[in-house]
Amino acid sequence: MRIITLEQNIDYAVDGINIAEPDIGETLWVSSAVSTVDSEYILTSTHRVYKALDDSTGRQPDAYLKISDYDVYDSTVTYTKDAKARTVDGVLYKSLQDSNTGNLPNTSTDFWVSTIVDWEELRGTNKYAMLDPITNTQTTSSANITFSVDTSLNDSLGFFNLTNATSIQVVSTKDKGEITEEELSNKTIPLKVNTVSSWLEYVTQDPYLAYKGDVVITIPARVNVTTDITINGNDSGTDLGVGVFTFGKSYEAGITRYGASAGINDFSTTNIDSETGNVTLKQGVYQKRNNYSVFVNPAKLSILFRKLVNERARPAIYDGGGEREAFLVYGFYRSFEEVVSDPSAIFCSLELESIT
């Protein structure tokens, strides 16, 4: 089993994504314009989409997401209409009048009303959705998706929640100076899965099942390396989608033992009409749920322990099954336990859950 520790906040390393921003129909946030409640806006400095929870002007979305982002009420300050301030007990208030000075928010109901924060963070923009840690928001494109990544000293690329992707080409090049470059690796990984065993299956197979949705690709781990990536879509006329792209360094933790399990937690919902009894099913996201038992080299036991301790509450890639997609988890561990049966037989059990 491999554990791939991931680079954090990878926006800095990715360049040249061939997707326009903003998308048609999306609105850029402008400080001088009125942001209207329930509308969505893109903040270009963060490449993220925010929903306005209140009408406001000049309050930048990423700076007003929680009550602690607002200044504590000051009796010497003169507040204008719609200005906001919080009390020391953590309640947010909005001014109802201009020239509002010396009126305590929690007692002056003619001057103040309790309110909510101005913004809610929703997701990454379409262009950058694949760089956030959430797999169920995708970067989509009607054409192939291309970009470059500074992958210096990293050896693994991870792609998760791919839809309508047929292959991925990765070209890793080492910068040897101002003039010369050396191509280290150039390979195209097909994503098609051969699941056909009869003519009937060939005719009736669901196209969605024919391609992998999660894949890890190994690249050379060298300094000053740029990797150019092309994700190729099919010709069905449907958009190509990428839920998460990430990269990092792999560590061989041990050998996965027989008895490993893989399943899902399904977040679909069922609604039963109280009058008619009709059942409505709504498909939701799902989460991988895996349990591994790994044979560990006794000499690596302490290293593995420290690595798992350091990776708690952080996303990582756990590859427990080689080519088996069900055993490839982008997520976190709920628990781990090391069992020493005898000096030569040490096992580590891992309970894993993917990030949706």
Helices and strands as residue ranges (DSSP letters): E 2-6, G 10-13, E 14-15, E 34-35, E 40-43, E 48-52, E 56-57, G 61-63, G 67-69, E 84-86, E 92-95, E 112-114, E 119-124, G 129-131, E 139-141, E 145-150, E 156-163, E 165-175, E 181-190, H 199-204, G 207-210, E 215-218, E 225-233, E 240-252, E 255-256, E 261-266, E 269-272, E 279-282, E 286-296, G 298-300, H 301-310, E 316-319, G 325-327, E 328-342, E 345-354
